[in-house]
């Protein structure tokens, strides 16, 4: 059953129905960001191997920024007159992806899998930017700002996976497990 996300009121200059579409769009972004910061923390806790400290310390600032992004999205939902559903049950029920599938693993294996996670999140943010841009520049701007940071974080991850010739070692992987296996061969 589809939930009606049309708010009883919204920000000036946006119709309630359009605000409802934005709320639905942002709701999925909130789920993705909450999932991402938990996934990043999981990697932080479960990374091992010779690159442990570099990856362990690289991940925490990403966790902090992604948590801030989630807060910004939740506050935009509230400003539009919606309800920011941030509970684990709602996230799991409404997301369209599976849990991160790598447990304790070598740093490069985790980074390889994390690269695919970032790819999925970034692709979804780009699609959301296009949709939001047709309705509201403030929401579009929020998403664009987040996209820049997410792309930078992926660049940090990919720097560990790239050859000096510019080839991404895990470029042919389609799943986290495939990417982690390819990454483990590098580590």
N, C-alpha and C positions, 0 to 999 in steps of 0.2 A: 504494500500500500504506500503510495506516494504522499509524503507529508506536505501540507500547505505551508510554505515558508513566507507567504505574504504578510508583512508586518502591519500592525494597526496604525502605525505612523512611521515616518522615515525622515531623512535629512531633506532640507529644502532643495527643490530643483530636481528631485528624482521621484518618479511615480512609484506608488507602493508596489505594483506588480514588478517593475524593473528592480526595485530594491529586493524583492523576493528572489529574483533570479541571481542577483549579486550575493545574497545571503547563502543560497544553495551552492554557488561557485566557491565562496569563501569557506564554507563549511568543509568542503573536500580539501581545500588548502590547509585548513586547521588540522584535519585528520592527518594529512601527509606530513605536516611539520611536527606534530606530536609524535608520530611514528618515527620520523627521522631523528629527532633528538634522543629518543629512547634507543634507537638502533646505534647511533653514534656512541652513546654511553656503553652499550653492550660491547661494541668493538673496543672501546677504551679499557674495559674490564677484562676482556678475553684475548687480547693481543699478546703474543709471545714471540720469542726469537731475537736475532741479532739487531733488528730495527725497532725493538720494543719501545725504548724510551722516546725515540723520535716520533713515532706514531702515537704513542700514549699521550705525549704532550701536545701534539698537533691537534688531536681530536677535541680536547676540552674547550678551547675557544670556539670551535664550531658548534659544540653542544650549547654553549651560552648564547651564541648569536641565533641559532635556530629556535631556542626557547623564546628569545625576544621577538623573533618573527611570528611565532605562534601567538604570543601575547598581542602583538599589533593586529593580527588578523582577527583574533577574538574581539578586540576592542572595536574594530571596524564593523564587525557583525552587529555588535551591540549598538553602535552609533546609527546603523541602518535600521534599527528597530527589531533586530532578530535576537535569537538566543544562541550563545556560543556553547555548543555541546562539546565539552572537552573530556568526557568520561571515557575510560577504556572500553566499556561495553558498546557505546555508540561508535567509537572509532572502529572497532572490530566489525560491527554489524554493517557499517556503511562503506568501508574501504573496498577498493577493487584489486587489492594485491595481497600476497601472502606475507607472513612474517619473514624476517631476515633469517636465512637458513644456515648460517655459519656459526659454529660454537667457538671453542678455544682453537685458535689457529695462528699460524705464522703471520707476522705483520703484513707481508706482501700479499698473502692470500686474502686477508681481510680487506686490504686496500683495493685489490682487484674486484672483489665482490661489491665493495662500497662504491666503486666507480659506476657499476650498473645501477645501484640504488640512486645515485645522484643523477644519472641519465634519465631515469624514469621520473624523478621529481621535477627536474628541469624541463623536460618535455611537457609535463602537465602544467607547470607554471606558464610556459609560453602559450599554451592553448588558452589558459585562463586570462592571460593578458589580452589576447585577441578578443575574447568574449566581453571582458570588462570594459575594454576600450570603446565598445559600441554603446555603453550605458553610462559610464562614470569615469572621468579622468582621475579623480582622487584615488579610487580603488585600483585603477590601472597603474598609477604612479607607485602605490604601495607595493604592488606585485613586481614592477620593474626594478625597484630598489632591492627587493629580496632576490630577484633573479641574478643581479650582479654579484651578490655575496655567494649565492649557491654555485654559480659558475666559477668563482674564485676558489671556493672550497674544493670543487671537482678538479680544478687545475692543480691544487696542492696534492691531491690524491694521485692524479695522473703523473705528476713529476716523478713519482716513485716507480711508475710502470712504463715509462717512455724510454726508448733508446736515444742515443745522441743523434741518430739519424731521423728522429721524429716519429718512429713507429711505436704504436701502443701495443705492448706485448699481449694484452688480453682483448684486442680488437675484434676477434672472431667469436668471443663468448656470447652466449645468449641467455645464460642463467647464472645466478650467483655461484652455484657449485662449479660450473664450468670455468668461470672467471677465477674463482679461488684456486682451482686445480692448476690453471695456467700460471697464476701468480705464485703459487707454491714452487713451481719449477724455476722461477726467477730468484726466489729467496734463497 
